[in-house]
Amino acid sequence: MTTTIDKLLIKTERIERELAEVRQALEELRLEPTIQFVDKEKLRPLTAKAFEEMGVLVAACGVKAEDNIFSQGIIEMREE
């Protein structure tokens, strides 16, 4: 029975330490500003890479940019 109590005490101490870490992290989040501005210069290469990867995916699906398939659909919807 003593070993069970000892094990439970050890687990309880571990849980209390983890809970203290979570509380600390929550307090740090509370101190952060709610509005954050984006550095456009840092964002540009990321968006360029994302658009490049999307283009590769679209091409991999067999869509050809020169067909203007998306534009044609929009034009057709406008004409209706």
C-alpha positions in Angstrom: 0.0 0.0 0.0 2.9 2.3 0.8 4.3 1.9 -2.8 0.9 2.8 -4.2 0.7 6.0 -2.1 4.3 6.8 -3.0 3.6 6.3 -6.7 0.5 8.5 -6.5 2.4 11.2 -4.7 5.1 11.2 -7.4 2.5 11.4 -10.1 0.7 14.2 -8.3 3.9 16.2 -8.0 4.6 15.7 -11.8 1.1 16.8 -12.6 1.5 19.9 -10.4 4.7 20.8 -12.1 3.1 20.4 -15.6 0.1 22.5 -14.4 2.5 25.2 -13.2 4.1 25.2 -16.7 0.7 25.5 -18.4 -0.3 28.4 -16.0 3.0 30.2 -16.8 2.5 29.8 -20.6 -1.1 31.1 -20.3 0.2 34.2 -18.3 2.8 34.8 -21.0 0.0 34.7 -23.7 -2.0 37.1 -21.7 0.9 39.6 -21.8 1.3 39.4 -25.6 -0.4 42.1 -27.7 -3.6 41.0 -29.4 -2.9 42.9 -32.6 0.2 41.8 -34.5 1.4 43.4 -37.7 3.0 41.5 -40.5 6.4 42.4 -41.8 5.6 42.5 -45.5 9.2 42.1 -46.5 9.5 38.8 -44.6 6.1 37.7 -46.0 6.8 38.3 -49.7 9.2 35.3 -50.2 6.9 33.0 -48.3 3.8 34.0 -50.4 5.9 33.7 -53.6 6.9 30.2 -52.7 3.4 29.3 -51.8 2.0 30.6 -55.1 4.8 28.8 -57.0 3.9 25.5 -55.2 0.2 26.0 -56.0 1.1 26.6 -59.6 3.0 23.4 -59.7 0.1 21.5 -58.1 -2.4 23.0 -60.5 -0.1 22.0 -63.4 0.3 18.5 -62.0 -3.5 18.2 -62.1 -3.3 18.8 -65.9 -4.5 22.4 -65.9 -2.7 24.6 -68.4 -2.4 28.3 -67.6 -2.6 29.2 -71.3 -6.1 27.6 -71.5 -7.5 30.3 -69.1 -10.0 27.7 -67.9 -10.8 29.7 -64.8 -11.3 33.0 -66.7 -13.5 31.3 -69.3 -15.8 30.0 -66.6 -16.1 33.5 -65.0 -16.7 35.1 -68.4 -19.4 32.5 -69.2 -21.1 33.2 -65.8 -21.1 36.9 -66.5 -22.7 36.5 -69.9 -25.7 34.5 -68.5 
